[in-house]
Amino acid sequence: MAKQPIIERIELTVFQYAVQNLRGRGFGYDMSYEKGPGTPFTKFALRIFTDQGVTGEYVPGWVGNAISMAQVEYLSGYLLGQPALERERFYSDMNRALRQWDRMGVGPLDICLWDLAGKFHNAPVHQLIGGYRMKLPAYASTYHGDRNGGLDSSEAFAAFARRCQDMGYPAFKIHGWVDGNVEEEIKTVLAVRRAVGDKMDLMLDPACTMKTWADALKLGRACDEAHYLWYEDAYRDKGISIHGQRRLKEFLKTPILITEHTRGLEHIVDVIAAEATDFVRVDPEYDCGITGALKIASAAEGFGLDCEVHACGPAHRHLMSALRNSNYYELALVHPDMANAVPPVYADGYADQLDSIDKNGCVDVPTGPGLGVTYDWKKIDKWTVGKKEFKR
C-alpha cells in the first residue's frame, strides 16, 4: 500500500471577474440581465499541497463567496499535518466543528481532497466513487427574469425555451422574476408549455419569491395544468418548512422539490421521512462535498426517491455519474444574451455554457485524473485581489 500524502499547505486565492450584461443585487444574488459591463464577482480558488507533491485544486462555483471562504479558513488549520486521503474522518470532524453554522465551507475542502485523491491514484473521481454514466442529460436552467430587454416577458421565456428545445435540450427550468408577481409567473408557466408542446420536461423554481403560501398554491396549480415535472422552492418559507411544504404537496399534482436550503444529511432525511418533498435536492458544494452528497443520494434512494443535483461544475458531473436515481444535470444559469456566471477559469475547454451540450442534450463527464479539469492559473493570478496561506 502506498504511503499516504500528508497535507503541508493550503492556499486560498481571491479573484474578481465580471460577465458582460450580468447585474447582481447586493453582493451578487438575484442575478439578471442588464446591458453593460456587468457586476464584478469575487470568488476564491483553493489548493491543497502535500509532502509527496500531489496537489488538490478546486475553484467553487455558486458557493465560492466570502461566507463559505471564512469557513474554509476556519477549517484549514485543522487539516494541516493530516493524511490527505481520510475524507470520511474529515467529514465527521468538520461537521462537528461547524455545528453552530451552516457548514458550507466543508464542500470546497472535501471536493479539493477528492481531486487530490484522484491524482494520487491516477484515476478520475467518477471511478473512485463507482461512476458509470458518462453522458448526462442536461436541462437549461434560466437566469431570473428582468425588465431590461432580456428575459423580460412570458413571451421571451417561451421563445428561449423553444430555442433550447431546438438545440437538443430535453428539459427547461424557469427562474422567474424576484418580485413575486404570481399572475405574471402563472402566465409564463403556461406560455412556455404552449411554446414547446408536450415533448419537453419543464420545471419551475421561483427561488422562494412567492410572498404567501396561497400564491405558492395558485402557481402550483398552473404547474399542474401545464404538466410540469417539478415545482421547486416556491415561497418565503425559504424552502425549509416541513409542515408548509407537506401541506402544499397535498393540494398539488406536480411533484415538489426542496432541500436545496436544508443543510446536512440528518435534516434532509427528516424532510424525506416527513413526506415534505417528492424529489431530493443535493449539491456537492452545499452539502459537505462529494462525501456528503453521496450520503444524501443514498438516503434518498433508500426511500425510493430520485435525487437531483443542484447547479453545475466538474464535481457535480462526477457525482451524477455515480447516481442511478438522478434524472438531469442542471446547466445553471443560462440566458439568450449572456454567459453563465460560473468562474471562467479553465484552460482545457471545459465549460458550463448554453452551448456545452451535444446534439442529444447531454454533457460529458471529465475523464482525467481527479476532477479531470485543468485550471488556468495565469488567468486566475491576473484577476487575483488577495491570497491567504496556511502552513504546517
N, C-alpha and C positions, 0 to 999 in steps of 0.2 A: 504494500500500500504506500502510495506517495505521501511524503510528509506534507502536512497542511501548511499553506502560506499563512503568515501572521500579519495582521493589519499594522502598518507602521505609520501611515499618514493619511489624513482625509483633507481634501481641498474643495472649497466652495468658491465658485467664480460667479459673480453677479454681473449680468449684462442687460443691455437695453436694445430694443429694436421697435420698429413700427411697421404696420401693414397699411398700405395705401387704401384710403377711403374707409378705414375702420375706426369708429369712435366708441369709446367706453365711458360709461358714467363712473364717477368716483375714481377708484383705483383700477378700473377696467372691467367691472362686472356689467351685465346687461349691454353687451356689445351689439352695435348695429351700424348700418351703412350711413355714411355722410361723406360726400365727395371732399377730398382734401388729403393732406399728408398722413393723417392717422394719429391716434393716440400712442405715445411711447409706452411700451410694456416692459416691466422689469421682471426678469426670470433668473434662475440660477442653474449652473451646471455642477455636477458632483463627480468627484473622482476619489476612489479608494485605492491606495497603494499598499503593496505588501513587500515582505522581505525577500520574496522569490521573483520579484519583477513582474508579477501578474497584477494588472490594474483593472478595476471595475469602473465603468463610466456610465453615467445616465444624465440626460437633460429632461427634467419633468415637463409635462405639458400644462394642463389646467391647474395642477397642484403646485406648480413652480412659482410660488409667491412668497412674500415676506413672512406670512403667518406660518406656513409649513417650514420655511427655511429656519426660522427661530427654533423649531423643534428639532430639526436636523442638527443644528449647532448644539443644542442641549444634550443630544444623544451621542454625538461624535466622540466625546471623551471616553464614554463607556466602551466603545468598540476598539479603541486603541489597545494593541497588545493581545487582542483576541484571535483565535483561529478563525480564518475568514469563511470557512465553509459551514459553520454551525448555525445556520439560519433559523432552525426551529427553536433553539435556545434563545437567540436574539429576539425572535418574535415574542416569546413569552416575557422576557425581561423588559423589552422596550414597551410592550403593552402595559405592564405594571408601572413602569417609570412615568408614563404619561396618563395614568388612570384618571387624573383630575382634568385632563384636557381632551381634545378630540382625536389625538393620535395620528394626525395627518402627516407628521414628519417621518413616521415609520416606513411608509410606502417607498419614497425615493431611495432610502438606505437599503431596504430589502431588495428592490429591483437592481440596484447597483451591485449588490452582493451576488445576485443571480447572474449578472453579466460577468462578474469576476469568476464565478464557478464554471460557467460555460467556457471561458477562455482557459481556465486551469485544466479542464477535461478535454479541451479542443472539440467542443460539441455545442450546437445551438441550444438555447434554453428549452425550446419545444421538445427536444429529445430527452432532456433531463426530467421533464415532467410528463413524458408519455404522449406528447402531441402527435397527431396523425392527420389532421385536416390542414392541408397546405394551401387551399383556396378557400377564402372566407367570403360568403355573400355579404354585400355591404348595403347599408341604406344611407341616403342623402339626408343629413340632419342639418336643418337650416339655422342661420343666424336669426335673431329676433327681428320682427317687423320694424319698419322705420317710417318716417314721414318725409323722406328726402329723395324720393325717386328710385329707390331700390325695391325691396320687398315691402311696398307701401300700400298694398291693397289686396283684397281677396283674389282679384284678377292676376296680380303679379305673382302671388304664391301659386296659383293654378298654372300659369304659364311656365314657371320654374319647375313645377312637378312634371309637366309634360316634357320639358327639356331633359330632365333627369331620366325619365322613362325611356326616351329616345336614345339616351346614352347607354342604356342597359341596366340601370339601377332597378332591382326588383322591389324596392321599398323606399318610402319617403316619409320623413318626420317633420312636422311643423312646430317651430317655436314662434308663437305669435307675438303680439305687442305686449309691452310691460305695464300698460296702464289698466289692464283688467277689464276691458270693454267686452262683456260677454256676447253681445249681439254681433259685434264685428268678428269675434272668434268663431261663432256659430256659422256665420256667412262664409268664412274661409274654409272651415271644415267641410262644408257641403260643396263649395266651389271646386276644391281640389279633387274630391271624389268624382264629380261630374267630368272634370278635365281628363282624368287618367282611366276612367272606366273601372271595371271590377277585377283587372288582372294585375294590379299593383297593390302591395300591402301598404297601408297608411297608418301612421301613428301621430298622436298629439301630445306635446309636452308644454303646457302653459307656464312651466317653471314657477309654480306657486303664485301666479299673478291674479287668479280669481279672488275677489275680495271676501266672498262668503261661500259657505257650503252650498247654499241654494244656487248660486251662479255655477259652481262646480257641477251640480246636478244637471242644470239646464244644458251646459256644454257637453256633459257626458251623454245626454240623450241625443244630441246631434251626432256624436260619435257612433251611437247605436244605429241611428238612421243611415249613416254612411258606411257602416260595417268596418270600423277601424280595428286594427289588430290589438292595439293597446292605448291606454289613456294614463298619462304619467304626471304625477306631482301637480295636481290641479289647483289647489287653493292655499290660503295663507296659514294653514297648519304646518307649512314647511315640508309637507310630505312625511310627517313623522307621527301623526295622531293615529294610533291603532284603532281607537273607537270610531273616529271620524271616517277613516278610510274603509273600515269594515262596513259601516252604515252606507257609505257611498256605493260600495260593491253590491249591496242588497237591492239597490234600485236600478242598477245598470246591467246591460248585457255585455258591454265592452269590457274586456279584462283590464284590471288595474295593475299598474307597475309602479311600485315605490321601492324604498330602501337606499336610494342614492344618497339621502341625507341622514341615514341611520348608521351610526358608526359602530363597527365591530361585529364579529361573528355572533356573540351571545344575543345582542339586541336584535339583529336581523332574524335569528332563529325565533325569538319571541314574536316578531311581526308575522312570520310564516305560521307559527303554531296558533296564533290568534286569528288566522284566516283573514288578515287585513290586506293581502296582496295576492295577485294571481301569477305574475312574473316577479322574479327576484332580480334586483339590480346589484352589480358588482363592478368594482374598478380597482385595478392593482395599485394605482396611486393613492386612492382614497382609503382603501380597505387593508392597510398594513402590508402592502406589497403583493407579489405573486404568491408568497406563502399564505397570507391571509385570504386572498381571493380564492385560492384553491379550496380552502376550508369551507368558505361560503358556498361555492358552487357545488361541492359535495353534499353539504347540508340541504341545499335546495333539491338536489337530485334524490336525496333520501325521502323528501316529502313529495316526490313525484312532480316537481315544478321545473320549468325552464329558468335559466339564469342568463340574463342579458348583460353583456359587457358594456359599461358606460365609456363613451369617448374613444379616443384612438391613440395609436402610438405603437412602437415596436413591442413593448412589454404586453400591451393589450392583444396584439396579434399572436404572440407566443402563447399567452394564456388561453385564448379562444381555440387555438389549435388542439388543445387537450380537453376541451369541454364537449361532451356529447350533447348536453342539454342546453345548447345556445344556438340561436337562430341567425342573428345578424350582427355584423361589425358596424359600429356607428362611426361613419365618416363625418366628424363634427369639428368645426361648423363650416357649412358651405353656403355659397351665395352666387348669384349670376354675375356680379360685378366686382368681386373682391376675393382675395385669397383667404385660406384658413389662417387663423391667428396662432396656431401652434408654432413653436420656435423653428424657423427655417435654418437648421444648423447641421444638415447632413452633407457629407462630401461624396456620397456613393449613389445618389439618385433616389434614395428613399424619400417618400413624400406621402402626406395625407391631404391631398387636394381634390377638388371636384373631379378632375380627370385621372385620378390614380387607379381607377377600376379598369378591368379588362372588358372585353366585349360581352361577357356574361355577367357583368356587375360584381365581380369578385376582386379582392386584393390578395396579394401573396404574403406568405409568412417568410420572414428573412431566414436564410439558411447558413449564414456564417457563424463562427463561434460566439458564444454569449448571446447578446441581443441581436447580433448579426448586422449591425449598422456601424458606419464609420462617421464619427463626428468631425466637423470642420472646425478644428481648434484655432486656426488662423482667423476665421470669421468671428468666432466667439471672443478671442483675445482682442480683436478690433473693436468689438462692441462693449468690452468689459468696463465696468464702473467701480468695481471693488472685488477684493478677494479676502478669504479667511482660510487659515490653515491650522490644522490640529495635528501635532506630532507626538509620537510616543515618548 
